[in-house]
Amino acid sequence: MKTLAVDISEELYARAERRANELGVSLEQEVVNLVERLGSEPDDAALTAARARMRELFQTLKGFRVEPKIAREELYERGRLH
């Protein structure tokens, strides 16, 4: 087992401590979890394919339309008393 000492700002330490508390783990365990995730990057090929598919889909979109067009007042029922 190795020990790692790192100097960080007070603000960054506080943020890290809050996150660990939200997750219900110690700060040390959360740092270990973060370091472990460094070695498990997403599959580059899958990520590249997903980005290409998103670009393809966005290029086919011409905009979003809602038919029939509803007046804003009618949509929010402004001026109506219930």
N, CA, C and O atoms as a Maestro MAE file, in Angstrom:
{
 s_m_m2io_version
 :::
 2.0.0
}

f_m_ct {
 s_m_title
 :::
 protein
 m_atom[328] {
  # First column is atom index #
  i_m_mmod_type
  r_m_x_coord
  r_m_y_coord
  r_m_z_coord
  i_m_residue_number
  s_m_chain_name
  s_m_pdb_residue_name
  s_m_pdb_atom_name
  i_m_atomic_number
  :::
  1 25 0.853 -1.168 0.000 1 A "MET " " N  " 7
  2 3 0.000 0.000 0.000 1 A "MET " " CA " 6
  3 2 0.900 1.231 0.000 1 A "MET " " C  " 6
  4 15 1.866 1.289 0.761 1 A "MET " " O  " 8
  5 25 0.597 2.206 -0.836 2 A "LYS " " N  " 7
  6 3 1.362 3.444 -0.936 2 A "LYS " " CA " 6
  7 2 0.551 4.586 -0.337 2 A "LYS " " C  " 6
  8 15 -0.680 4.574 -0.370 2 A "LYS " " O  " 8
  9 25 1.248 5.560 0.203 3 A "THR " " N  " 7
  10 3 0.627 6.760 0.729 3 A "THR " " CA " 6
  11 2 0.942 7.909 -0.207 3 A "THR " " C  " 6
  12 15 2.074 8.053 -0.670 3 A "THR " " O  " 8
  13 25 -0.064 8.730 -0.486 4 A "LEU " " N  " 7
  14 3 0.098 9.857 -1.394 4 A "LEU " " CA " 6
  15 2 -0.297 11.130 -0.660 4 A "LEU " " C  " 6
  16 15 -1.412 11.241 -0.151 4 A "LEU " " O  " 8
  17 25 0.610 12.077 -0.610 5 A "ALA " " N  " 7
  18 3 0.318 13.372 0.018 5 A "ALA " " CA " 6
  19 2 0.202 14.407 -1.091 5 A "ALA " " C  " 6
  20 15 1.085 14.511 -1.943 5 A "ALA " " O  " 8
  21 25 -0.892 15.178 -1.081 6 A "VAL " " N  " 7
  22 3 -1.148 16.171 -2.123 6 A "VAL " " CA " 6
  23 2 -1.570 17.471 -1.457 6 A "VAL " " C  " 6
  24 15 -2.397 17.471 -0.546 6 A "VAL " " O  " 8
  25 25 -0.994 18.584 -1.919 7 A "ASP " " N  " 7
  26 3 -1.406 19.898 -1.432 7 A "ASP " " CA " 6
  27 2 -2.486 20.448 -2.345 7 A "ASP " " C  " 6
  28 15 -2.281 20.574 -3.552 7 A "ASP " " O  " 8
  29 25 -3.654 20.779 -1.762 8 A "ILE " " N  " 7
  30 3 -4.751 21.370 -2.522 8 A "ILE " " CA " 6
  31 2 -5.291 22.566 -1.749 8 A "ILE " " C  " 6
  32 15 -5.017 22.724 -0.560 8 A "ILE " " O  " 8
  33 25 -6.057 23.399 -2.431 9 A "SER " " N  " 7
  34 3 -6.607 24.593 -1.787 9 A "SER " " CA " 6
  35 2 -7.669 24.205 -0.761 9 A "SER " " C  " 6
  36 15 -8.232 23.111 -0.809 9 A "SER " " O  " 8
  37 25 -7.924 25.107 0.148 10 A "GLU " " N  " 7
  38 3 -8.955 24.886 1.173 10 A "GLU " " CA " 6
  39 2 -10.323 24.687 0.519 10 A "GLU " " C  " 6
  40 15 -11.111 23.841 0.939 10 A "GLU " " O  " 8
  41 25 -10.584 25.480 -0.512 11 A "GLU " " N  " 7
  42 3 -11.887 25.410 -1.201 11 A "GLU " " CA " 6
  43 2 -12.066 24.056 -1.878 11 A "GLU " " C  " 6
  44 15 -13.137 23.455 -1.788 11 A "GLU " " O  " 8
  45 25 -11.029 23.573 -2.553 12 A "LEU " " N  " 7
  46 3 -11.101 22.279 -3.216 12 A "LEU " " CA " 6
  47 2 -11.252 21.153 -2.194 12 A "LEU " " C  " 6
  48 15 -12.001 20.203 -2.421 12 A "LEU " " O  " 8
  49 25 -10.551 21.257 -1.086 13 A "TYR " " N  " 7
  50 3 -10.668 20.259 -0.020 13 A "TYR " " CA " 6
  51 2 -12.103 20.217 0.511 13 A "TYR " " C  " 6
  52 15 -12.667 19.142 0.715 13 A "TYR " " O  " 8
  53 25 -12.678 21.386 0.727 14 A "ALA " " N  " 7
  54 3 -14.048 21.453 1.253 14 A "ALA " " CA " 6
  55 2 -15.035 20.837 0.262 14 A "ALA " " C  " 6
  56 15 -15.950 20.117 0.664 14 A "ALA " " O  " 8
  57 25 -14.853 21.117 -1.035 15 A "ARG " " N  " 7
  58 3 -15.735 20.536 -2.055 15 A "ARG " " CA " 6
  59 2 -15.620 19.023 -2.078 15 A "ARG " " C  " 6
  60 15 -16.627 18.318 -2.159 15 A "ARG " " O  " 8
  61 25 -14.399 18.526 -2.008 16 A "ALA " " N  " 7
  62 3 -14.169 17.082 -2.025 16 A "ALA " " CA " 6
  63 2 -14.774 16.423 -0.788 16 A "ALA " " C  " 6
  64 15 -15.364 15.346 -0.873 16 A "ALA " " O  " 8
  65 25 -14.623 17.076 0.353 17 A "GLU " " N  " 7
  66 3 -15.177 16.545 1.596 17 A "GLU " " CA " 6
  67 2 -16.708 16.501 1.547 17 A "GLU " " C  " 6
  68 15 -17.322 15.536 2.002 17 A "GLU " " O  " 8
  69 25 -17.324 17.567 0.985 18 A "ARG " " N  " 7
  70 3 -18.789 17.586 0.844 18 A "ARG " " CA " 6
  71 2 -19.253 16.452 -0.064 18 A "ARG " " C  " 6
  72 15 -20.229 15.767 0.242 18 A "ARG " " O  " 8
  73 25 -18.559 16.257 -1.170 19 A "ARG " " N  " 7
  74 3 -18.946 15.177 -2.103 19 A "ARG " " CA " 6
  75 2 -18.834 13.817 -1.432 19 A "ARG " " C  " 6
  76 15 -19.727 12.981 -1.575 19 A "ARG " " O  " 8
  77 25 -17.769 13.589 -0.714 20 A "ALA " " N  " 7
  78 3 -17.604 12.311 -0.018 20 A "ALA " " CA " 6
  79 2 -18.729 12.110 0.987 20 A "ALA " " C  " 6
  80 15 -19.275 11.013 1.098 20 A "ALA " " O  " 8
  81 25 -19.078 13.164 1.722 21 A "ASN " " N  " 7
  82 3 -20.178 13.075 2.692 21 A "ASN " " CA " 6
  83 2 -21.493 12.758 2.001 21 A "ASN " " C  " 6
  84 15 -22.278 11.954 2.502 21 A "ASN " " O  " 8
  85 25 -21.747 13.390 0.837 22 A "GLU " " N  " 7
  86 3 -22.982 13.124 0.085 22 A "GLU " " CA " 6
  87 2 -23.049 11.665 -0.346 22 A "GLU " " C  " 6
  88 15 -24.124 11.067 -0.373 22 A "GLU " " O  " 8
  89 25 -21.897 11.098 -0.681 23 A "LEU " " N  " 7
  90 3 -21.847 9.706 -1.125 23 A "LEU " " CA " 6
  91 2 -21.776 8.722 0.030 23 A "LEU " " C  " 6
  92 15 -21.907 7.514 -0.167 23 A "LEU " " O  " 8
  93 25 -21.568 9.239 1.238 24 A "GLY " " N  " 7
  94 3 -21.524 8.375 2.412 24 A "GLY " " CA " 6
  95 2 -20.230 7.595 2.543 24 A "GLY " " C  " 6
  96 15 -20.216 6.496 3.098 24 A "GLY " " O  " 8
  97 25 -19.131 8.164 2.028 25 A "VAL " " N  " 7
  98 3 -17.827 7.515 2.143 25 A "VAL " " CA " 6
  99 2 -16.838 8.507 2.744 25 A "VAL " " C  " 6
  100 15 -17.103 9.707 2.820 25 A "VAL " " O  " 8
  101 25 -15.705 7.983 3.163 26 A "SER " " N  " 7
  102 3 -14.668 8.872 3.694 26 A "SER " " CA " 6
  103 2 -14.027 9.630 2.533 26 A "SER " " C  " 6
  104 15 -14.108 9.212 1.378 26 A "SER " " O  " 8
  105 25 -13.395 10.744 2.861 27 A "LEU " " N  " 7
  106 3 -12.693 11.514 1.841 27 A "LEU " " CA " 6
  107 2 -11.600 10.661 1.209 27 A "LEU " " C  " 6
  108 15 -11.417 10.683 -0.008 27 A "LEU " " O  " 8
  109 25 -10.890 9.928 2.016 28 A "GLU " " N  " 7
  110 3 -9.828 9.051 1.507 28 A "GLU " " CA " 6
  111 2 -10.387 8.042 0.505 28 A "GLU " " C  " 6
  112 15 -9.796 7.820 -0.552 28 A "GLU " " O  " 8
  113 25 -11.525 7.432 0.838 29 A "GLN " " N  " 7
  114 3 -12.125 6.444 -0.063 29 A "GLN " " CA " 6
  115 2 -12.587 7.095 -1.364 29 A "GLN " " C  " 6
  116 15 -12.438 6.502 -2.432 29 A "GLN " " O  " 8
  117 25 -13.136 8.284 -1.294 30 A "GLU " " N  " 7
  118 3 -13.581 8.973 -2.505 30 A "GLU " " CA " 6
  119 2 -12.400 9.308 -3.407 30 A "GLU " " C  " 6
  120 15 -12.506 9.192 -4.628 30 A "GLU " " O  " 8
  121 25 -11.282 9.719 -2.829 31 A "VAL " " N  " 7
  122 3 -10.082 9.996 -3.627 31 A "VAL " " CA " 6
  123 2 -9.597 8.700 -4.284 31 A "VAL " " C  " 6
  124 15 -9.233 8.708 -5.460 31 A "VAL " " O  " 8
  125 25 -9.587 7.603 -3.550 32 A "VAL " " N  " 7
  126 3 -9.192 6.313 -4.119 32 A "VAL " " CA " 6
  127 2 -10.127 5.952 -5.275 32 A "VAL " " C  " 6
  128 15 -9.668 5.496 -6.323 32 A "VAL " " O  " 8
  129 25 -11.433 6.153 -5.091 33 A "ASN " " N  " 7
  130 3 -12.409 5.854 -6.150 33 A "ASN " " CA " 6
  131 2 -12.127 6.686 -7.404 33 A "ASN " " C  " 6
  132 15 -12.184 6.170 -8.520 33 A "ASN " " O  " 8
  133 25 -11.825 7.962 -7.220 34 A "LEU " " N  " 7
  134 3 -11.532 8.838 -8.353 34 A "LEU " " CA " 6
  135 2 -10.273 8.391 -9.085 34 A "LEU " " C  " 6
  136 15 -10.241 8.376 -10.316 34 A "LEU " " O  " 8
  137 25 -9.248 8.033 -8.345 35 A "VAL " " N  " 7
  138 3 -8.003 7.586 -8.966 35 A "VAL " " CA " 6
  139 2 -8.229 6.265 -9.706 35 A "VAL " " C  " 6
  140 15 -7.676 6.067 -10.789 35 A "VAL " " O  " 8
  141 25 -9.021 5.371 -9.147 36 A "GLU " " N  " 7
  142 3 -9.314 4.095 -9.814 36 A "GLU " " CA " 6
  143 2 -10.033 4.326 -11.140 36 A "GLU " " C  " 6
  144 15 -9.796 3.600 -12.106 36 A "GLU " " O  " 8
  145 25 -10.907 5.328 -11.197 37 A "ARG " " N  " 7
  146 3 -11.647 5.622 -12.430 37 A "ARG " " CA " 6
  147 2 -10.738 6.149 -13.531 37 A "ARG " " C  " 6
  148 15 -11.089 6.069 -14.708 37 A "ARG " " O  " 8
  149 25 -9.586 6.683 -13.173 38 A "LEU " " N  " 7
  150 3 -8.661 7.196 -14.187 38 A "LEU " " CA " 6
  151 2 -8.239 6.109 -15.161 38 A "LEU " " C  " 6
  152 15 -8.052 6.376 -16.348 38 A "LEU " " O  " 8
  153 25 -8.090 4.897 -14.674 39 A "GLY " " N  " 7
  154 3 -7.664 3.796 -15.518 39 A "GLY " " CA " 6
  155 2 -8.788 3.153 -16.308 39 A "GLY " " C  " 6
  156 15 -8.532 2.285 -17.142 39 A "GLY " " O  " 8
  157 25 -10.010 3.551 -16.070 40 A "SER " " N  " 7
  158 3 -11.157 2.933 -16.749 40 A "SER " " CA " 6
  159 2 -11.880 3.954 -17.620 40 A "SER " " C  " 6
  160 15 -13.077 4.193 -17.460 40 A "SER " " O  " 8
  161 25 -11.133 4.547 -18.541 41 A "GLU " " N  " 7
  162 3 -11.720 5.511 -19.471 41 A "GLU " " CA " 6
  163 2 -12.696 4.785 -20.387 41 A "GLU " " C  " 6
  164 15 -12.523 3.596 -20.655 41 A "GLU " " O  " 8
  165 25 -13.721 5.487 -20.873 42 A "PRO " " N  " 7
  166 3 -14.678 4.843 -21.771 42 A "PRO " " CA " 6
  167 2 -13.987 4.379 -23.053 42 A "PRO " " C  " 6
  168 15 -12.971 4.942 -23.463 42 A "PRO " " O  " 8
  169 25 -14.545 3.361 -23.671 43 A "ASP " " N  " 7
  170 3 -14.014 2.817 -24.916 43 A "ASP " " CA " 6
  171 2 -14.013 3.908 -25.982 43 A "ASP " " C  " 6
  172 15 -15.068 4.416 -26.363 43 A "ASP " " O  " 8
  173 25 -12.820 4.263 -26.460 44 A "ASP " " N  " 7
  174 3 -12.686 5.344 -27.434 44 A "ASP " " CA " 6
  175 2 -13.485 5.083 -28.696 44 A "ASP " " C  " 6
  176 15 -14.090 6.010 -29.235 44 A "ASP " " O  " 8
  177 25 -13.506 3.854 -29.183 45 A "ALA " " N  " 7
  178 3 -14.228 3.526 -30.407 45 A "ALA " " CA " 6
  179 2 -15.730 3.727 -30.216 45 A "ALA " " C  " 6
  180 15 -16.401 4.276 -31.091 45 A "ALA " " O  " 8
  181 25 -16.252 3.287 -29.084 46 A "ALA " " N  " 7
  182 3 -17.683 3.445 -28.806 46 A "ALA " " CA " 6
  183 2 -18.041 4.919 -28.667 46 A "ALA " " C  " 6
  184 15 -19.075 5.361 -29.165 46 A "ALA " " O  " 8
  185 25 -17.190 5.673 -27.992 47 A "LEU " " N  " 7
  186 3 -17.432 7.099 -27.810 47 A "LEU " " CA " 6
  187 2 -17.397 7.834 -29.144 47 A "LEU " " C  " 6
  188 15 -18.246 8.686 -29.403 47 A "LEU " " O  " 8
  189 25 -16.440 7.519 -29.977 48 A "THR " " N  " 7
  190 3 -16.335 8.130 -31.300 48 A "THR " " CA " 6
  191 2 -17.558 7.798 -32.145 48 A "THR " " C  " 6
  192 15 -18.087 8.667 -32.839 48 A "THR " " O  " 8
  193 25 -18.010 6.556 -32.093 49 A "ALA " " N  " 7
  194 3 -19.193 6.142 -32.849 49 A "ALA " " CA " 6
  195 2 -20.439 6.860 -32.357 49 A "ALA " " C  " 6
  196 15 -21.273 7.277 -33.161 49 A "ALA " " O  " 8
  197 25 -20.572 7.006 -31.056 50 A "ALA " " N  " 7
  198 3 -21.734 7.695 -30.494 50 A "ALA " " CA " 6
  199 2 -21.747 9.166 -30.903 50 A "ALA " " C  " 6
  200 15 -22.801 9.710 -31.233 50 A "ALA " " O  " 8
  201 25 -20.587 9.806 -30.882 51 A "ARG " " N  " 7
  202 3 -20.512 11.216 -31.292 51 A "ARG " " CA " 6
  203 2 -20.847 11.366 -32.772 51 A "ARG " " C  " 6
  204 15 -21.536 12.309 -33.160 51 A "ARG " " O  " 8
  205 25 -20.363 10.442 -33.600 52 A "ALA " " N  " 7
  206 3 -20.664 10.499 -35.036 52 A "ALA " " CA " 6
  207 2 -22.155 10.328 -35.268 52 A "ALA " " C  " 6
  208 15 -22.734 11.024 -36.102 52 A "ALA " " O  " 8
  209 25 -22.778 9.424 -34.551 53 A "ARG " " N  " 7
  210 3 -24.238 9.206 -34.684 53 A "ARG " " CA " 6
  211 2 -25.006 10.443 -34.246 53 A "ARG " " C  " 6
  212 15 -25.989 10.813 -34.887 53 A "ARG " " O  " 8
  213 25 -24.579 11.088 -33.168 54 A "MET " " N  " 7
  214 3 -25.244 12.314 -32.712 54 A "MET " " CA " 6
  215 2 -25.136 13.406 -33.776 54 A "MET " " C  " 6
  216 15 -26.122 14.084 -34.066 54 A "MET " " O  " 8
  217 25 -23.943 13.584 -34.362 55 A "ARG " " N  " 7
  218 3 -23.776 14.585 -35.417 55 A "ARG " " CA " 6
  219 2 -24.697 14.294 -36.594 55 A "ARG " " C  " 6
  220 15 -25.309 15.204 -37.154 55 A "ARG " " O  " 8
  221 25 -24.792 13.016 -36.965 56 A "GLU " " N  " 7
  222 3 -25.657 12.604 -38.068 56 A "GLU " " CA " 6
  223 2 -27.115 12.944 -37.769 56 A "GLU " " C  " 6
  224 15 -27.824 13.474 -38.625 56 A "GLU " " O  " 8
  225 25 -27.549 12.640 -36.565 57 A "LEU " " N  " 7
  226 3 -28.934 12.929 -36.184 57 A "LEU " " CA " 6
  227 2 -29.215 14.429 -36.167 57 A "LEU " " C  " 6
  228 15 -30.259 14.875 -36.642 57 A "LEU " " O  " 8
  229 25 -28.284 15.202 -35.618 58 A "PHE " " N  " 7
  230 3 -28.488 16.646 -35.555 58 A "PHE " " CA " 6
  231 2 -28.531 17.273 -36.936 58 A "PHE " " C  " 6
  232 15 -29.225 18.271 -37.132 58 A "PHE " " O  " 8
  233 25 -27.810 16.716 -37.899 59 A "GLN " " N  " 7
  234 3 -27.817 17.247 -39.253 59 A "GLN " " CA " 6
  235 2 -29.143 16.976 -39.952 59 A "GLN " " C  " 6
  236 15 -29.526 17.722 -40.853 59 A "GLN " " O  " 8
  237 25 -29.848 15.923 -39.553 60 A "THR " " N  " 7
  238 3 -31.122 15.597 -40.190 60 A "THR " " CA " 6
  239 2 -32.281 16.407 -39.616 60 A "THR " " C  " 6
  240 15 -33.339 16.491 -40.239 60 A "THR " " O  " 8
  241 25 -32.099 17.001 -38.444 61 A "LEU " " N  " 7
  242 3 -33.165 17.777 -37.830 61 A "LEU " " CA " 6
  243 2 -33.278 19.138 -38.497 61 A "LEU " " C  " 6
  244 15 -32.279 19.826 -38.704 61 A "LEU " " O  " 8
  245 25 -34.485 19.512 -38.826 62 A "LYS " " N  " 7
  246 3 -34.726 20.818 -39.424 62 A "LYS " " CA " 6
  247 2 -35.365 21.776 -38.426 62 A "LYS " " C  " 6
  248 15 -35.614 22.938 -38.747 62 A "LYS " " O  " 8
  249 25 -35.623 21.301 -37.244 63 A "GLY " " N  " 7
  250 3 -36.272 22.116 -36.220 63 A "GLY " " CA " 6
  251 2 -37.430 21.335 -35.618 63 A "GLY " " C  " 6
  252 15 -37.848 20.303 -36.142 63 A "GLY " " O  " 8
  253 25 -37.910 21.826 -34.564 64 A "PHE " " N  " 7
  254 3 -39.026 21.179 -33.886 64 A "PHE " " CA " 6
  255 2 -40.275 22.003 -34.112 64 A "PHE " " C  " 6
  256 15 -40.257 23.227 -33.984 64 A "PHE " " O  " 8
  257 25 -41.347 21.336 -34.446 65 A "ARG " " N  " 7
  258 3 -42.601 22.043 -34.685 65 A "ARG " " CA " 6
  259 2 -43.696 21.378 -33.878 65 A "ARG " " C  " 6
  260 15 -43.706 20.161 -33.694 65 A "ARG " " O  " 8
  261 25 -44.598 22.182 -33.411 66 A "VAL " " N  " 7
  262 3 -45.766 21.683 -32.701 66 A "VAL " " CA " 6
  263 2 -46.977 22.133 -33.499 66 A "VAL " " C  " 6
  264 15 -47.160 23.327 -33.736 66 A "VAL " " O  " 8
  265 25 -47.782 21.209 -33.902 67 A "GLU " " N  " 7
  266 3 -48.992 21.524 -34.652 67 A "GLU " " CA " 6
  267 2 -50.180 21.022 -33.868 67 A "GLU " " C  " 6
  268 15 -50.065 19.955 -33.266 67 A "GLU " " O  " 8
  269 25 -51.269 21.673 -33.825 68 A "PRO " " N  " 7
  270 3 -51.464 23.020 -34.328 68 A "PRO " " CA " 6
  271 2 -50.813 24.039 -33.398 68 A "PRO " " C  " 6
  272 15 -50.564 23.758 -32.226 68 A "PRO " " O  " 8
  273 25 -50.547 25.210 -33.931 69 A "LYS " " N  " 7
  274 3 -49.933 26.259 -33.124 69 A "LYS " " CA " 6
  275 2 -50.957 26.755 -32.096 69 A "LYS " " C  " 6
  276 15 -52.088 27.099 -32.440 69 A "LYS " " O  " 8
  277 25 -50.540 26.782 -30.849 70 A "ILE " " N  " 7
  278 3 -51.421 27.197 -29.751 70 A "ILE " " CA " 6
  279 2 -50.979 28.568 -29.281 70 A "ILE " " C  " 6
  280 15 -49.791 28.818 -29.078 70 A "ILE " " O  " 8
  281 25 -51.953 29.456 -29.110 71 A "ALA " " N  " 7
  282 3 -51.644 30.800 -28.620 71 A "ALA " " CA " 6
  283 2 -51.068 30.700 -27.210 71 A "ALA " " C  " 6
  284 15 -51.471 29.848 -26.418 71 A "ALA " " O  " 8
  285 25 -50.134 31.570 -26.919 72 A "ARG " " N  " 7
  286 3 -49.477 31.550 -25.616 72 A "ARG " " CA " 6
  287 2 -50.492 31.680 -24.481 72 A "ARG " " C  " 6
  288 15 -50.410 30.962 -23.484 72 A "ARG " " O  " 8
  289 25 -51.446 32.596 -24.636 73 A "GLU " " N  " 7
  290 3 -52.452 32.801 -23.597 73 A "GLU " " CA " 6
  291 2 -53.264 31.538 -23.370 73 A "GLU " " C  " 6
  292 15 -53.576 31.185 -22.233 73 A "GLU " " O  " 8
  293 25 -53.606 30.854 -24.464 74 A "GLU " " N  " 7
  294 3 -54.372 29.619 -24.347 74 A "GLU " " CA " 6
  295 2 -53.528 28.519 -23.704 74 A "GLU " " C  " 6
  296 15 -54.021 27.738 -22.891 74 A "GLU " " O  " 8
  297 25 -52.269 28.471 -24.077 75 A "LEU " " N  " 7
  298 3 -51.376 27.461 -23.528 75 A "LEU " " CA " 6
  299 2 -51.286 27.569 -22.011 75 A "LEU " " C  " 6
  300 15 -51.327 26.564 -21.302 75 A "LEU " " O  " 8
  301 25 -51.166 28.778 -21.531 76 A "TYR " " N  " 7
  302 3 -51.036 28.996 -20.089 76 A "TYR " " CA " 6
  303 2 -52.359 29.338 -19.423 76 A "TYR " " C  " 6
  304 15 -52.407 29.575 -18.216 76 A "TYR " " O  " 8
  305 25 -53.427 29.363 -20.200 77 A "GLU " " N  " 7
  306 3 -54.782 29.663 -19.700 77 A "GLU " " CA " 6
  307 2 -54.792 30.958 -18.892 77 A "GLU " " C  " 6
  308 15 -55.355 31.032 -17.800 77 A "GLU " " O  " 8
  309 25 -54.157 31.964 -19.461 78 A "ARG " " N  " 7
  310 3 -54.119 33.261 -18.788 78 A "ARG " " CA " 6
  311 2 -55.483 33.926 -18.842 78 A "ARG " " C  " 6
  312 15 -56.219 33.820 -19.823 78 A "ARG " " O  " 8
  313 25 -55.779 34.591 -17.791 79 A "GLY " " N  " 7
  314 3 -57.044 35.313 -17.717 79 A "GLY " " CA " 6
  315 2 -58.212 34.457 -17.309 79 A "GLY " " C  " 6
  316 15 -59.328 34.961 -17.189 79 A "GLY " " O  " 8
  317 25 -57.992 33.186 -17.095 80 A "ARG " " N  " 7
  318 3 -59.074 32.296 -16.677 80 A "ARG " " CA " 6
  319 2 -59.153 32.218 -15.161 80 A "ARG " " C  " 6
  320 15 -58.135 32.148 -14.473 80 A "ARG " " O  " 8
  321 25 -60.344 32.231 -14.670 81 A "LEU " " N  " 7
  322 3 -60.555 32.033 -13.223 81 A "LEU " " CA " 6
  323 2 -61.134 30.640 -13.025 81 A "LEU " " C  " 6
  324 15 -62.045 30.219 -13.738 81 A "LEU " " O  " 8
  325 25 -60.595 29.945 -12.057 82 A "HIS " " N  " 7
  326 3 -61.078 28.577 -11.786 82 A "HIS " " CA " 6
  327 2 -61.903 28.578 -10.541 82 A "HIS " " C  " 6
  328 15 -62.405 27.532 -10.132 82 A "HIS " " O  " 8
  :::
 }
 m_bond[327] {
  # First column is bond index #
  i_m_from
  i_m_to
  i_m_order
  :::
  1 1 2 1
  2 2 3 1
  3 3 4 2
  4 3 5 1
  5 5 6 1
  6 6 7 1
  7 7 8 2
  8 7 9 1
  9 9 10 1
  10 10 11 1
  11 11 12 2
  12 11 13 1
  13 13 14 1
  14 14 15 1
  15 15 16 2
  16 15 17 1
  17 17 18 1
  18 18 19 1
  19 19 20 2
  20 19 21 1
  21 21 22 1
  22 22 23 1
  23 23 24 2
  24 23 25 1
  25 25 26 1
  26 26 27 1
  27 27 28 2
  28 27 29 1
  29 29 30 1
  30 30 31 1
  31 31 32 2
  32 31 33 1
  33 33 34 1
  34 34 35 1
  35 35 36 2
  36 35 37 1
  37 37 38 1
  38 38 39 1
  39 39 40 2
  40 39 41 1
  41 41 42 1
  42 42 43 1
  43 43 44 2
  44 43 45 1
  45 45 46 1
  46 46 47 1
  47 47 48 2
  48 47 49 1
  49 49 50 1
  50 50 51 1
  51 51 52 2
  52 51 53 1
  53 53 54 1
  54 54 55 1
  55 55 56 2
  56 55 57 1
  57 57 58 1
  58 58 59 1
  59 59 60 2
  60 59 61 1
  61 61 62 1
  62 62 63 1
  63 63 64 2
  64 63 65 1
  65 65 66 1
  66 66 67 1
  67 67 68 2
  68 67 69 1
  69 69 70 1
  70 70 71 1
  71 71 72 2
  72 71 73 1
  73 73 74 1
  74 74 75 1
  75 75 76 2
  76 75 77 1
  77 77 78 1
  78 78 79 1
  79 79 80 2
  80 79 81 1
  81 81 82 1
  82 82 83 1
  83 83 84 2
  84 83 85 1
  85 85 86 1
  86 86 87 1
  87 87 88 2
  88 87 89 1
  89 89 90 1
  90 90 91 1
  91 91 92 2
  92 91 93 1
  93 93 94 1
  94 94 95 1
  95 95 96 2
  96 95 97 1
  97 97 98 1
  98 98 99 1
  99 99 100 2
  100 99 101 1
  101 101 102 1
  102 102 103 1
  103 103 104 2
  104 103 105 1
  105 105 106 1
  106 106 107 1
  107 107 108 2
  108 107 109 1
  109 109 110 1
  110 110 111 1
  111 111 112 2
  112 111 113 1
  113 113 114 1
  114 114 115 1
  115 115 116 2
  116 115 117 1
  117 117 118 1
  118 118 119 1
  119 119 120 2
  120 119 121 1
  121 121 122 1
  122 122 123 1
  123 123 124 2
  124 123 125 1
  125 125 126 1
  126 126 127 1
  127 127 128 2
  128 127 129 1
  129 129 130 1
  130 130 131 1
  131 131 132 2
  132 131 133 1
  133 133 134 1
  134 134 135 1
  135 135 136 2
  136 135 137 1
  137 137 138 1
  138 138 139 1
  139 139 140 2
  140 139 141 1
  141 141 142 1
  142 142 143 1
  143 143 144 2
  144 143 145 1
  145 145 146 1
  146 146 147 1
  147 147 148 2
  148 147 149 1
  149 149 150 1
  150 150 151 1
  151 151 152 2
  152 151 153 1
  153 153 154 1
  154 154 155 1
  155 155 156 2
  156 155 157 1
  157 157 158 1
  158 158 159 1
  159 159 160 2
  160 159 161 1
  161 161 162 1
  162 162 163 1
  163 163 164 2
  164 163 165 1
  165 165 166 1
  166 166 167 1
  167 167 168 2
  168 167 169 1
  169 169 170 1
  170 170 171 1
  171 171 172 2
  172 171 173 1
  173 173 174 1
  174 174 175 1
  175 175 176 2
  176 175 177 1
  177 177 178 1
  178 178 179 1
  179 179 180 2
  180 179 181 1
  181 181 182 1
  182 182 183 1
  183 183 184 2
  184 183 185 1
  185 185 186 1
  186 186 187 1
  187 187 188 2
  188 187 189 1
  189 189 190 1
  190 190 191 1
  191 191 192 2
  192 191 193 1
  193 193 194 1
  194 194 195 1
  195 195 196 2
  196 195 197 1
  197 197 198 1
  198 198 199 1
  199 199 200 2
  200 199 201 1
  201 201 202 1
  202 202 203 1
  203 203 204 2
  204 203 205 1
  205 205 206 1
  206 206 207 1
  207 207 208 2
  208 207 209 1
  209 209 210 1
  210 210 211 1
  211 211 212 2
  212 211 213 1
  213 213 214 1
  214 214 215 1
  215 215 216 2
  216 215 217 1
  217 217 218 1
  218 218 219 1
  219 219 220 2
  220 219 221 1
  221 221 222 1
  222 222 223 1
  223 223 224 2
  224 223 225 1
  225 225 226 1
  226 226 227 1
  227 227 228 2
  228 227 229 1
  229 229 230 1
  230 230 231 1
  231 231 232 2
  232 231 233 1
  233 233 234 1
  234 234 235 1
  235 235 236 2
  236 235 237 1
  237 237 238 1
  238 238 239 1
  239 239 240 2
  240 239 241 1
  241 241 242 1
  242 242 243 1
  243 243 244 2
  244 243 245 1
  245 245 246 1
  246 246 247 1
  247 247 248 2
  248 247 249 1
  249 249 250 1
  250 250 251 1
  251 251 252 2
  252 251 253 1
  253 253 254 1
  254 254 255 1
  255 255 256 2
  256 255 257 1
  257 257 258 1
  258 258 259 1
  259 259 260 2
  260 259 261 1
  261 261 262 1
  262 262 263 1
  263 263 264 2
  264 263 265 1
  265 265 266 1
  266 266 267 1
  267 267 268 2
  268 267 269 1
  269 269 270 1
  270 270 271 1
  271 271 272 2
  272 271 273 1
  273 273 274 1
  274 274 275 1
  275 275 276 2
  276 275 277 1
  277 277 278 1
  278 278 279 1
  279 279 280 2
  280 279 281 1
  281 281 282 1
  282 282 283 1
  283 283 284 2
  284 283 285 1
  285 285 286 1
  286 286 287 1
  287 287 288 2
  288 287 289 1
  289 289 290 1
  290 290 291 1
  291 291 292 2
  292 291 293 1
  293 293 294 1
  294 294 295 1
  295 295 296 2
  296 295 297 1
  297 297 298 1
  298 298 299 1
  299 299 300 2
  300 299 301 1
  301 301 302 1
  302 302 303 1
  303 303 304 2
  304 303 305 1
  305 305 306 1
  306 306 307 1
  307 307 308 2
  308 307 309 1
  309 309 310 1
  310 310 311 1
  311 311 312 2
  312 311 313 1
  313 313 314 1
  314 314 315 1
  315 315 316 2
  316 315 317 1
  317 317 318 1
  318 318 319 1
  319 319 320 2
  320 319 321 1
  321 321 322 1
  322 322 323 1
  323 323 324 2
  324 323 325 1
  325 325 326 1
  326 326 327 1
  327 327 328 2
  :::
 }
}
